[in-house]
Amino acid sequence: MATLKSIGQKIAQERTRQKLSQEDLAGIVDMDRSFLSYIENGRKNFSVDMLLRLSDALKIKPSKLFE
């Protein structure tokens, strides 16, 4: 089962793979960079809507974050 930490790590890996900074991705999904950092480190809960916005911004299927 995917945990917040593993989902956050996958978001960070994909963001890095696409050569996006936290500031870049946060701007695309309209969130504060520090909140994105908390998500990537598994320290904050976030909504399904936010998960969909992040996966859309990264151009990946949401299910990829649960693998």
PDB file of N, H, CA, C and O in Angstrom:
ATOM      1  N   MET A   1       0.838  -1.179   0.000  1.00  0.00           N
ATOM      2  CA  MET A   1       0.000   0.000   0.000  1.00  0.00           C
ATOM      3  C   MET A   1       0.885   1.244   0.000  1.00  0.00           C
ATOM      4  O   MET A   1       1.864   1.320   0.742  1.00  0.00           O
ATOM      5  N   ALA A   2       0.533   2.210  -0.832  1.00  0.00           N
ATOM      6  H   ALA A   2      -0.263   2.149  -1.434  1.00  0.00           H
ATOM      7  CA  ALA A   2       1.303   3.444  -0.922  1.00  0.00           C
ATOM      8  C   ALA A   2       1.063   4.304   0.320  1.00  0.00           C
ATOM      9  O   ALA A   2      -0.062   4.423   0.804  1.00  0.00           O
ATOM     10  N   THR A   3       2.121   4.886   0.809  1.00  0.00           N
ATOM     11  H   THR A   3       3.035   4.790   0.416  1.00  0.00           H
ATOM     12  CA  THR A   3       2.024   5.796   1.947  1.00  0.00           C
ATOM     13  C   THR A   3       2.227   7.218   1.455  1.00  0.00           C
ATOM     14  O   THR A   3       2.649   7.437   0.320  1.00  0.00           O
ATOM     15  N   LEU A   4       1.924   8.187   2.318  1.00  0.00           N
ATOM     16  H   LEU A   4       1.581   8.009   3.240  1.00  0.00           H
ATOM     17  CA  LEU A   4       2.164   9.582   1.948  1.00  0.00           C
ATOM     18  C   LEU A   4       3.617   9.793   1.561  1.00  0.00           C
ATOM     19  O   LEU A   4       3.915  10.514   0.609  1.00  0.00           O
ATOM     20  N   LYS A   5       4.521   9.160   2.304  1.00  0.00           N
ATOM     21  H   LYS A   5       4.279   8.574   3.077  1.00  0.00           H
ATOM     22  CA  LYS A   5       5.948   9.320   2.023  1.00  0.00           C
ATOM     23  C   LYS A   5       6.303   8.751   0.649  1.00  0.00           C
ATOM     24  O   LYS A   5       7.031   9.388  -0.113  1.00  0.00           O
ATOM     25  N   SER A   6       5.796   7.558   0.325  1.00  0.00           N
ATOM     26  H   SER A   6       5.205   7.040   0.944  1.00  0.00           H
ATOM     27  CA  SER A   6       6.136   6.956  -0.974  1.00  0.00           C
ATOM     28  C   SER A   6       5.509   7.733  -2.130  1.00  0.00           C
ATOM     29  O   SER A   6       6.124   7.866  -3.188  1.00  0.00           O
ATOM     30  N   ILE A   7       4.305   8.241  -1.941  1.00  0.00           N
ATOM     31  H   ILE A   7       3.805   8.132  -1.082  1.00  0.00           H
ATOM     32  CA  ILE A   7       3.673   9.062  -2.977  1.00  0.00           C
ATOM     33  C   ILE A   7       4.470  10.350  -3.163  1.00  0.00           C
ATOM     34  O   ILE A   7       4.732  10.766  -4.291  1.00  0.00           O
ATOM     35  N   GLY A   8       4.851  10.971  -2.063  1.00  0.00           N
ATOM     36  H   GLY A   8       4.639  10.633  -1.146  1.00  0.00           H
ATOM     37  CA  GLY A   8       5.652  12.193  -2.134  1.00  0.00           C
ATOM     38  C   GLY A   8       6.981  11.971  -2.829  1.00  0.00           C
ATOM     39  O   GLY A   8       7.429  12.811  -3.610  1.00  0.00           O
ATOM     40  N   GLN A   9       7.612  10.838  -2.546  1.00  0.00           N
ATOM     41  H   GLN A   9       7.249  10.156  -1.911  1.00  0.00           H
ATOM     42  CA  GLN A   9       8.889  10.519  -3.195  1.00  0.00           C
ATOM     43  C   GLN A   9       8.706  10.355  -4.699  1.00  0.00           C
ATOM     44  O   GLN A   9       9.558  10.777  -5.480  1.00  0.00           O
ATOM     45  N   LYS A  10       7.608   9.750  -5.102  1.00  0.00           N
ATOM     46  H   LYS A  10       6.915   9.408  -4.468  1.00  0.00           H
ATOM     47  CA  LYS A  10       7.351   9.573  -6.536  1.00  0.00           C
ATOM     48  C   LYS A  10       7.085  10.907  -7.216  1.00  0.00           C
ATOM     49  O   LYS A  10       7.508  11.123  -8.351  1.00  0.00           O
ATOM     50  N   ILE A  11       6.386  11.801  -6.529  1.00  0.00           N
ATOM     51  H   ILE A  11       6.042  11.625  -5.607  1.00  0.00           H
ATOM     52  CA  ILE A  11       6.169  13.143  -7.071  1.00  0.00           C
ATOM     53  C   ILE A  11       7.517  13.838  -7.255  1.00  0.00           C
ATOM     54  O   ILE A  11       7.779  14.419  -8.308  1.00  0.00           O
ATOM     55  N   ALA A  12       8.364  13.778  -6.240  1.00  0.00           N
ATOM     56  H   ALA A  12       8.151  13.306  -5.384  1.00  0.00           H
ATOM     57  CA  ALA A  12       9.685  14.415  -6.310  1.00  0.00           C
ATOM     58  C   ALA A  12      10.541  13.794  -7.413  1.00  0.00           C
ATOM     59  O   ALA A  12      11.212  14.514  -8.153  1.00  0.00           O
ATOM     60  N   GLN A  13      10.524  12.470  -7.529  1.00  0.00           N
ATOM     61  H   GLN A  13       9.980  11.885  -6.928  1.00  0.00           H
ATOM     62  CA  GLN A  13      11.315  11.798  -8.573  1.00  0.00           C
ATOM     63  C   GLN A  13      10.864  12.225  -9.961  1.00  0.00           C
ATOM     64  O   GLN A  13      11.687  12.517 -10.829  1.00  0.00           O
ATOM     65  N   GLU A  14       9.562  12.260 -10.163  1.00  0.00           N
ATOM     66  H   GLU A  14       8.893  12.023  -9.458  1.00  0.00           H
ATOM     67  CA  GLU A  14       9.041  12.641 -11.477  1.00  0.00           C
ATOM     68  C   GLU A  14       9.331  14.111 -11.765  1.00  0.00           C
ATOM     69  O   GLU A  14       9.689  14.465 -12.888  1.00  0.00           O
ATOM     70  N   ARG A  15       9.178  14.957 -10.766  1.00  0.00           N
ATOM     71  H   ARG A  15       8.887  14.669  -9.853  1.00  0.00           H
ATOM     72  CA  ARG A  15       9.475  16.387 -10.931  1.00  0.00           C
ATOM     73  C   ARG A  15      10.932  16.573 -11.328  1.00  0.00           C
ATOM     74  O   ARG A  15      11.240  17.339 -12.241  1.00  0.00           O
ATOM     75  N   THR A  16      11.824  15.873 -10.644  1.00  0.00           N
ATOM     76  H   THR A  16      11.574  15.251  -9.902  1.00  0.00           H
ATOM     77  CA  THR A  16      13.257  15.969 -10.926  1.00  0.00           C
ATOM     78  C   THR A  16      13.572  15.409 -12.312  1.00  0.00           C
ATOM     79  O   THR A  16      14.371  15.984 -13.052  1.00  0.00           O
ATOM     80  N   ARG A  17      12.947  14.295 -12.658  1.00  0.00           N
ATOM     81  H   ARG A  17      12.298  13.828 -12.057  1.00  0.00           H
ATOM     82  CA  ARG A  17      13.159  13.692 -13.974  1.00  0.00           C
ATOM     83  C   ARG A  17      12.792  14.668 -15.089  1.00  0.00           C
ATOM     84  O   ARG A  17      13.428  14.692 -16.142  1.00  0.00           O
ATOM     85  N   GLN A  18      11.761  15.469 -14.844  1.00  0.00           N
ATOM     86  H   GLN A  18      11.244  15.450 -13.988  1.00  0.00           H
ATOM     87  CA  GLN A  18      11.311  16.440 -15.836  1.00  0.00           C
ATOM     88  C   GLN A  18      12.048  17.774 -15.722  1.00  0.00           C
ATOM     89  O   GLN A  18      11.724  18.740 -16.414  1.00  0.00           O
ATOM     90  N   LYS A  19      13.036  17.809 -14.844  1.00  0.00           N
ATOM     91  H   LYS A  19      13.299  17.024 -14.282  1.00  0.00           H
ATOM     92  CA  LYS A  19      13.865  19.003 -14.649  1.00  0.00           C
ATOM     93  C   LYS A  19      13.045  20.231 -14.231  1.00  0.00           C
ATOM     94  O   LYS A  19      13.291  21.351 -14.678  1.00  0.00           O
ATOM     95  N   LEU A  20      12.067  19.979 -13.362  1.00  0.00           N
ATOM     96  H   LEU A  20      11.867  19.069 -13.000  1.00  0.00           H
ATOM     97  CA  LEU A  20      11.265  21.055 -12.786  1.00  0.00           C
ATOM     98  C   LEU A  20      11.737  21.300 -11.361  1.00  0.00           C
ATOM     99  O   LEU A  20      12.037  20.355 -10.631  1.00  0.00           O
ATOM    100  N   SER A  21      11.801  22.548 -10.972  1.00  0.00           N
ATOM    101  H   SER A  21      11.557  23.315 -11.565  1.00  0.00           H
ATOM    102  CA  SER A  21      12.099  22.865  -9.576  1.00  0.00           C
ATOM    103  C   SER A  21      10.801  22.768  -8.776  1.00  0.00           C
ATOM    104  O   SER A  21       9.711  22.707  -9.346  1.00  0.00           O
ATOM    105  N   GLN A  22      10.931  22.753  -7.466  1.00  0.00           N
ATOM    106  H   GLN A  22      11.816  22.802  -7.003  1.00  0.00           H
ATOM    107  CA  GLN A  22       9.724  22.784  -6.631  1.00  0.00           C
ATOM    108  C   GLN A  22       8.941  24.060  -6.923  1.00  0.00           C
ATOM    109  O   GLN A  22       7.712  24.040  -6.973  1.00  0.00           O
ATOM    110  N   GLU A  23       9.640  25.149  -7.114  1.00  0.00           N
ATOM    111  H   GLU A  23      10.639  25.166  -7.073  1.00  0.00           H
ATOM    112  CA  GLU A  23       8.989  26.431  -7.416  1.00  0.00           C
ATOM    113  C   GLU A  23       8.197  26.330  -8.721  1.00  0.00           C
ATOM    114  O   GLU A  23       7.072  26.825  -8.804  1.00  0.00           O
ATOM    115  N   ASP A  24       8.782  25.690  -9.743  1.00  0.00           N
ATOM    116  H   ASP A  24       9.695  25.288  -9.676  1.00  0.00           H
ATOM    117  CA  ASP A  24       8.094  25.519 -11.031  1.00  0.00           C
ATOM    118  C   ASP A  24       6.799  24.734 -10.862  1.00  0.00           C
ATOM    119  O   ASP A  24       5.734  25.186 -11.282  1.00  0.00           O
ATOM    120  N   LEU A  25       6.893  23.559 -10.245  1.00  0.00           N
ATOM    121  H   LEU A  25       7.758  23.192  -9.904  1.00  0.00           H
ATOM    122  CA  LEU A  25       5.715  22.703 -10.097  1.00  0.00           C
ATOM    123  C   LEU A  25       4.673  23.356  -9.201  1.00  0.00           C
ATOM    124  O   LEU A  25       3.478  23.295  -9.492  1.00  0.00           O
ATOM    125  N   ALA A  26       5.110  23.972  -8.125  1.00  0.00           N
ATOM    126  H   ALA A  26       6.081  24.021  -7.889  1.00  0.00           H
ATOM    127  CA  ALA A  26       4.173  24.653  -7.224  1.00  0.00           C
ATOM    128  C   ALA A  26       3.414  25.748  -7.971  1.00  0.00           C
ATOM    129  O   ALA A  26       2.213  25.922  -7.765  1.00  0.00           O
ATOM    130  N   GLY A  27       4.105  26.479  -8.829  1.00  0.00           N
ATOM    131  H   GLY A  27       5.081  26.338  -8.997  1.00  0.00           H
ATOM    132  CA  GLY A  27       3.455  27.528  -9.615  1.00  0.00           C
ATOM    133  C   GLY A  27       2.422  26.970 -10.576  1.00  0.00           C
ATOM    134  O   GLY A  27       1.353  27.555 -10.751  1.00  0.00           O
ATOM    135  N   ILE A  28       2.734  25.843 -11.199  1.00  0.00           N
ATOM    136  H   ILE A  28       3.602  25.367 -11.056  1.00  0.00           H
ATOM    137  CA  ILE A  28       1.812  25.224 -12.154  1.00  0.00           C
ATOM    138  C   ILE A  28       0.518  24.806 -11.464  1.00  0.00           C
ATOM    139  O   ILE A  28      -0.564  24.978 -12.024  1.00  0.00           O
ATOM    140  N   VAL A  29       0.621  24.262 -10.260  1.00  0.00           N
ATOM    141  H   VAL A  29       1.501  24.123  -9.805  1.00  0.00           H
ATOM    142  CA  VAL A  29      -0.578  23.769  -9.558  1.00  0.00           C
ATOM    143  C   VAL A  29      -1.129  24.784  -8.555  1.00  0.00           C
ATOM    144  O   VAL A  29      -2.071  24.486  -7.821  1.00  0.00           O
ATOM    145  N   ASP A  30      -0.546  25.970  -8.527  1.00  0.00           N
ATOM    146  H   ASP A  30       0.219  26.212  -9.123  1.00  0.00           H
ATOM    147  CA  ASP A  30      -1.020  27.066  -7.674  1.00  0.00           C
ATOM    148  C   ASP A  30      -1.000  26.694  -6.189  1.00  0.00           C
ATOM    149  O   ASP A  30      -2.020  26.744  -5.502  1.00  0.00           O
ATOM    150  N   MET A  31       0.190  26.320  -5.717  1.00  0.00           N
ATOM    151  H   MET A  31       1.019  26.279  -6.275  1.00  0.00           H
ATOM    152  CA  MET A  31       0.374  26.055  -4.292  1.00  0.00           C
ATOM    153  C   MET A  31       1.690  26.677  -3.858  1.00  0.00           C
ATOM    154  O   MET A  31       2.532  27.016  -4.690  1.00  0.00           O
ATOM    155  N   ASP A  32       1.857  26.819  -2.584  1.00  0.00           N
ATOM    156  H   ASP A  32       1.173  26.544  -1.909  1.00  0.00           H
ATOM    157  CA  ASP A  32       3.094  27.348  -2.036  1.00  0.00           C
ATOM    158  C   ASP A  32       4.204  26.301  -2.159  1.00  0.00           C
ATOM    159  O   ASP A  32       3.959  25.112  -1.957  1.00  0.00           O
ATOM    160  N   ARG A  33       5.407  26.732  -2.485  1.00  0.00           N
ATOM    161  H   ARG A  33       5.606  27.698  -2.649  1.00  0.00           H
ATOM    162  CA  ARG A  33       6.536  25.822  -2.635  1.00  0.00           C
ATOM    163  C   ARG A  33       6.783  25.021  -1.365  1.00  0.00           C
ATOM    164  O   ARG A  33       7.118  23.839  -1.429  1.00  0.00           O
ATOM    165  N   SER A  34       6.620  25.655  -0.218  1.00  0.00           N
ATOM    166  H   SER A  34       6.347  26.616  -0.166  1.00  0.00           H
ATOM    167  CA  SER A  34       6.867  24.943   1.042  1.00  0.00           C
ATOM    168  C   SER A  34       5.846  23.826   1.258  1.00  0.00           C
ATOM    169  O   SER A  34       6.187  22.788   1.825  1.00  0.00           O
ATOM    170  N   PHE A  35       4.606  24.019   0.820  1.00  0.00           N
ATOM    171  H   PHE A  35       4.329  24.862   0.359  1.00  0.00           H
ATOM    172  CA  PHE A  35       3.601  22.963   0.935  1.00  0.00           C
ATOM    173  C   PHE A  35       3.975  21.782   0.044  1.00  0.00           C
ATOM    174  O   PHE A  35       3.825  20.628   0.445  1.00  0.00           O
ATOM    175  N   LEU A  36       4.465  22.068  -1.168  1.00  0.00           N
ATOM    176  H   LEU A  36       4.587  23.006  -1.494  1.00  0.00           H
ATOM    177  CA  LEU A  36       4.925  20.997  -2.051  1.00  0.00           C
ATOM    178  C   LEU A  36       6.082  20.242  -1.403  1.00  0.00           C
ATOM    179  O   LEU A  36       6.148  19.016  -1.493  1.00  0.00           O
ATOM    180  N   SER A  37       6.975  20.948  -0.765  1.00  0.00           N
ATOM    181  H   SER A  37       6.922  21.944  -0.693  1.00  0.00           H
ATOM    182  CA  SER A  37       8.094  20.305  -0.073  1.00  0.00           C
ATOM    183  C   SER A  37       7.582  19.362   1.013  1.00  0.00           C
ATOM    184  O   SER A  37       8.077  18.243   1.151  1.00  0.00           O
ATOM    185  N   TYR A  38       6.598  19.809   1.777  1.00  0.00           N
ATOM    186  H   TYR A  38       6.196  20.718   1.664  1.00  0.00           H
ATOM    187  CA  TYR A  38       6.009  18.951   2.812  1.00  0.00           C
ATOM    188  C   TYR A  38       5.379  17.698   2.189  1.00  0.00           C
ATOM    189  O   TYR A  38       5.523  16.601   2.728  1.00  0.00           O
ATOM    190  N   ILE A  39       4.686  17.858   1.063  1.00  0.00           N
ATOM    191  H   ILE A  39       4.569  18.749   0.625  1.00  0.00           H
ATOM    192  CA  ILE A  39       4.079  16.713   0.374  1.00  0.00           C
ATOM    193  C   ILE A  39       5.162  15.740  -0.073  1.00  0.00           C
ATOM    194  O   ILE A  39       5.056  14.535   0.156  1.00  0.00           O
ATOM    195  N   GLU A  40       6.207  16.269  -0.713  1.00  0.00           N
ATOM    196  H   GLU A  40       6.294  17.247  -0.899  1.00  0.00           H
ATOM    197  CA  GLU A  40       7.276  15.406  -1.225  1.00  0.00           C
ATOM    198  C   GLU A  40       8.004  14.660  -0.109  1.00  0.00           C
ATOM    199  O   GLU A  40       8.553  13.582  -0.336  1.00  0.00           O
ATOM    200  N   ASN A  41       8.008  15.224   1.079  1.00  0.00           N
ATOM    201  H   ASN A  41       7.562  16.100   1.263  1.00  0.00           H
ATOM    202  CA  ASN A  41       8.667  14.585   2.217  1.00  0.00           C
ATOM    203  C   ASN A  41       7.705  13.767   3.078  1.00  0.00           C
ATOM    204  O   ASN A  41       8.092  13.259   4.131  1.00  0.00           O
ATOM    205  N   GLY A  42       6.444  13.638   2.631  1.00  0.00           N
ATOM    206  H   GLY A  42       6.130  14.050   1.776  1.00  0.00           H
ATOM    207  CA  GLY A  42       5.464  12.826   3.343  1.00  0.00           C
ATOM    208  C   GLY A  42       5.018  13.411   4.664  1.00  0.00           C
ATOM    209  O   GLY A  42       4.580  12.682   5.554  1.00  0.00           O
ATOM    210  N   ARG A  43       5.126  14.732   4.800  1.00  0.00           N
ATOM    211  H   ARG A  43       5.481  15.324   4.077  1.00  0.00           H
ATOM    212  CA  ARG A  43       4.814  15.373   6.078  1.00  0.00           C
ATOM    213  C   ARG A  43       3.457  16.069   6.104  1.00  0.00           C
ATOM    214  O   ARG A  43       3.057  16.592   7.144  1.00  0.00           O
ATOM    215  N   LYS A  44       2.739  16.085   4.977  1.00  0.00           N
ATOM    216  H   LYS A  44       3.064  15.660   4.132  1.00  0.00           H
ATOM    217  CA  LYS A  44       1.420  16.727   4.926  1.00  0.00           C
ATOM    218  C   LYS A  44       0.437  15.844   4.184  1.00  0.00           C
ATOM    219  O   LYS A  44       0.779  15.208   3.187  1.00  0.00           O
ATOM    220  N   ASN A  45      -0.788  15.815   4.684  1.00  0.00           N
ATOM    221  H   ASN A  45      -1.066  16.332   5.494  1.00  0.00           H
ATOM    222  CA  ASN A  45      -1.887  15.199   3.952  1.00  0.00           C
ATOM    223  C   ASN A  45      -2.295  16.144   2.836  1.00  0.00           C
ATOM    224  O   ASN A  45      -2.115  17.357   2.945  1.00  0.00           O
ATOM    225  N   PHE A  46      -2.839  15.595   1.774  1.00  0.00           N
ATOM    226  H   PHE A  46      -2.985  14.609   1.686  1.00  0.00           H
ATOM    227  CA  PHE A  46      -3.335  16.444   0.702  1.00  0.00           C
ATOM    228  C   PHE A  46      -4.536  15.772   0.066  1.00  0.00           C
ATOM    229  O   PHE A  46      -4.736  14.565   0.204  1.00  0.00           O
ATOM    230  N   SER A  47      -5.325  16.560  -0.625  1.00  0.00           N
ATOM    231  H   SER A  47      -5.163  17.540  -0.737  1.00  0.00           H
ATOM    232  CA  SER A  47      -6.595  16.080  -1.163  1.00  0.00           C
ATOM    233  C   SER A  47      -6.404  15.287  -2.455  1.00  0.00           C
ATOM    234  O   SER A  47      -5.354  15.338  -3.095  1.00  0.00           O
ATOM    235  N   VAL A  48      -7.450  14.561  -2.808  1.00  0.00           N
ATOM    236  H   VAL A  48      -8.303  14.520  -2.287  1.00  0.00           H
ATOM    237  CA  VAL A  48      -7.466  13.859  -4.089  1.00  0.00           C
ATOM    238  C   VAL A  48      -7.366  14.883  -5.213  1.00  0.00           C
ATOM    239  O   VAL A  48      -6.687  14.646  -6.211  1.00  0.00           O
ATOM    240  N   ASP A  49      -8.036  16.014  -5.057  1.00  0.00           N
ATOM    241  H   ASP A  49      -8.589  16.206  -4.245  1.00  0.00           H
ATOM    242  CA  ASP A  49      -7.958  17.072  -6.060  1.00  0.00           C
ATOM    243  C   ASP A  49      -6.507  17.501  -6.270  1.00  0.00           C
ATOM    244  O   ASP A  49      -6.077  17.679  -7.409  1.00  0.00           O
ATOM    245  N   MET A  50      -5.757  17.668  -5.196  1.00  0.00           N
ATOM    246  H   MET A  50      -6.106  17.523  -4.270  1.00  0.00           H
ATOM    247  CA  MET A  50      -4.356  18.070  -5.317  1.00  0.00           C
ATOM    248  C   MET A  50      -3.546  16.972  -5.993  1.00  0.00           C
ATOM    249  O   MET A  50      -2.676  17.266  -6.812  1.00  0.00           O
ATOM    250  N   LEU A  51      -3.814  15.720  -5.664  1.00  0.00           N
ATOM    251  H   LEU A  51      -4.521  15.482  -4.998  1.00  0.00           H
ATOM    252  CA  LEU A  51      -3.125  14.603  -6.310  1.00  0.00           C
ATOM    253  C   LEU A  51      -3.382  14.633  -7.817  1.00  0.00           C
ATOM    254  O   LEU A  51      -2.465  14.421  -8.610  1.00  0.00           O
ATOM    255  N   LEU A  52      -4.619  14.895  -8.209  1.00  0.00           N
ATOM    256  H   LEU A  52      -5.365  15.068  -7.565  1.00  0.00           H
ATOM    257  CA  LEU A  52      -4.962  14.967  -9.631  1.00  0.00           C
ATOM    258  C   LEU A  52      -4.283  16.152 -10.302  1.00  0.00           C
ATOM    259  O   LEU A  52      -3.801  16.037 -11.429  1.00  0.00           O
ATOM    260  N   ARG A  53      -4.241  17.289  -9.618  1.00  0.00           N
ATOM    261  H   ARG A  53      -4.631  17.383  -8.703  1.00  0.00           H
ATOM    262  CA  ARG A  53      -3.571  18.468 -10.184  1.00  0.00           C
ATOM    263  C   ARG A  53      -2.080  18.224 -10.368  1.00  0.00           C
ATOM    264  O   ARG A  53      -1.504  18.614 -11.384  1.00  0.00           O
ATOM    265  N   LEU A  54      -1.454  17.577  -9.385  1.00  0.00           N
ATOM    266  H   LEU A  54      -1.922  17.260  -8.560  1.00  0.00           H
ATOM    267  CA  LEU A  54      -0.021  17.285  -9.484  1.00  0.00           C
ATOM    268  C   LEU A  54       0.257  16.289 -10.607  1.00  0.00           C
ATOM    269  O   LEU A  54       1.180  16.486 -11.397  1.00  0.00           O
ATOM    270  N   SER A  55      -0.532  15.229 -10.681  1.00  0.00           N
ATOM    271  H   SER A  55      -1.282  15.068 -10.040  1.00  0.00           H
ATOM    272  CA  SER A  55      -0.300  14.241 -11.740  1.00  0.00           C
ATOM    273  C   SER A  55      -0.562  14.847 -13.114  1.00  0.00           C
ATOM    274  O   SER A  55       0.140  14.527 -14.074  1.00  0.00           O
ATOM    275  N   ASP A  56      -1.558  15.711 -13.218  1.00  0.00           N
ATOM    276  H   ASP A  56      -2.128  15.971 -12.439  1.00  0.00           H
ATOM    277  CA  ASP A  56      -1.836  16.389 -14.483  1.00  0.00           C
ATOM    278  C   ASP A  56      -0.667  17.299 -14.867  1.00  0.00           C
ATOM    279  O   ASP A  56      -0.241  17.309 -16.022  1.00  0.00           O
ATOM    280  N   ALA A  57      -0.156  18.054 -13.912  1.00  0.00           N
ATOM    281  H   ALA A  57      -0.503  18.046 -12.974  1.00  0.00           H
ATOM    282  CA  ALA A  57       0.967  18.957 -14.180  1.00  0.00           C
ATOM    283  C   ALA A  57       2.214  18.181 -14.591  1.00  0.00           C
ATOM    284  O   ALA A  57       3.009  18.658 -15.401  1.00  0.00           O
ATOM    285  N   LEU A  58       2.382  16.984 -14.032  1.00  0.00           N
ATOM    286  H   LEU A  58       1.735  16.597 -13.375  1.00  0.00           H
ATOM    287  CA  LEU A  58       3.538  16.149 -14.362  1.00  0.00           C
ATOM    288  C   LEU A  58       3.284  15.270 -15.592  1.00  0.00           C
ATOM    289  O   LEU A  58       4.172  14.551 -16.052  1.00  0.00           O
ATOM    290  N   LYS A  59       2.050  15.343 -16.117  1.00  0.00           N
ATOM    291  H   LYS A  59       1.329  15.927 -15.743  1.00  0.00           H
ATOM    292  CA  LYS A  59       1.655  14.574 -17.298  1.00  0.00           C
ATOM    293  C   LYS A  59       1.835  13.064 -17.085  1.00  0.00           C
ATOM    294  O   LYS A  59       2.358  12.350 -17.941  1.00  0.00           O
ATOM    295  N   ILE A  60       1.385  12.614 -15.922  1.00  0.00           N
ATOM    296  H   ILE A  60       0.960  13.193 -15.227  1.00  0.00           H
ATOM    297  CA  ILE A  60       1.414  11.185 -15.605  1.00  0.00           C
ATOM    298  C   ILE A  60       0.033  10.765 -15.108  1.00  0.00           C
ATOM    299  O   ILE A  60      -0.754  11.599 -14.661  1.00  0.00           O
ATOM    300  N   LYS A  61      -0.248   9.486 -15.190  1.00  0.00           N
ATOM    301  H   LYS A  61       0.392   8.809 -15.554  1.00  0.00           H
ATOM    302  CA  LYS A  61      -1.500   8.964 -14.640  1.00  0.00           C
ATOM    303  C   LYS A  61      -1.386   8.969 -13.121  1.00  0.00           C
ATOM    304  O   LYS A  61      -0.331   8.633 -12.583  1.00  0.00           O
ATOM    305  N   PRO A  62      -2.456   9.345 -12.419  1.00  0.00           N
ATOM    306  CA  PRO A  62      -2.415   9.332 -10.953  1.00  0.00           C
ATOM    307  C   PRO A  62      -2.003   7.971 -10.393  1.00  0.00           C
ATOM    308  O   PRO A  62      -1.334   7.902  -9.362  1.00  0.00           O
ATOM    309  N   SER A  63      -2.393   6.903 -11.060  1.00  0.00           N
ATOM    310  H   SER A  63      -2.936   6.959 -11.898  1.00  0.00           H
ATOM    311  CA  SER A  63      -2.063   5.555 -10.570  1.00  0.00           C
ATOM    312  C   SER A  63      -0.556   5.314 -10.508  1.00  0.00           C
ATOM    313  O   SER A  63      -0.103   4.483  -9.720  1.00  0.00           O
ATOM    314  N   LYS A  64       0.216   6.011 -11.310  1.00  0.00           N
ATOM    315  H   LYS A  64      -0.152   6.685 -11.950  1.00  0.00           H
ATOM    316  CA  LYS A  64       1.676   5.843 -11.293  1.00  0.00           C
ATOM    317  C   LYS A  64       2.252   6.214  -9.925  1.00  0.00           C
ATOM    318  O   LYS A  64       3.292   5.691  -9.523  1.00  0.00           O
ATOM    319  N   LEU A  65       1.579   7.111  -9.218  1.00  0.00           N
ATOM    320  H   LEU A  65       0.735   7.535  -9.545  1.00  0.00           H
ATOM    321  CA  LEU A  65       2.060   7.544  -7.908  1.00  0.00           C
ATOM    322  C   LEU A  65       1.834   6.482  -6.833  1.00  0.00           C
ATOM    323  O   LEU A  65       2.380   6.582  -5.735  1.00  0.00           O
ATOM    324  N   PHE A  66       1.031   5.469  -7.148  1.00  0.00           N
ATOM    325  H   PHE A  66       0.587   5.388  -8.041  1.00  0.00           H
ATOM    326  CA  PHE A  66       0.725   4.411  -6.184  1.00  0.00           C
ATOM    327  C   PHE A  66       1.492   3.118  -6.456  1.00  0.00           C
ATOM    328  O   PHE A  66       1.338   2.140  -5.724  1.00  0.00           O
ATOM    329  N   GLU A  67       2.308   3.109  -7.493  1.00  0.00           N
ATOM    330  H   GLU A  67       2.433   3.904  -8.087  1.00  0.00           H
ATOM    331  CA  GLU A  67       3.054   1.892  -7.854  1.00  0.00           C
ATOM    332  C   GLU A  67       4.191   1.642  -6.900  1.00  0.00           C
ATOM    333  O   GLU A  67       4.922   0.663  -7.053  1.00  0.00           O
TER     334      GLU A  67
END
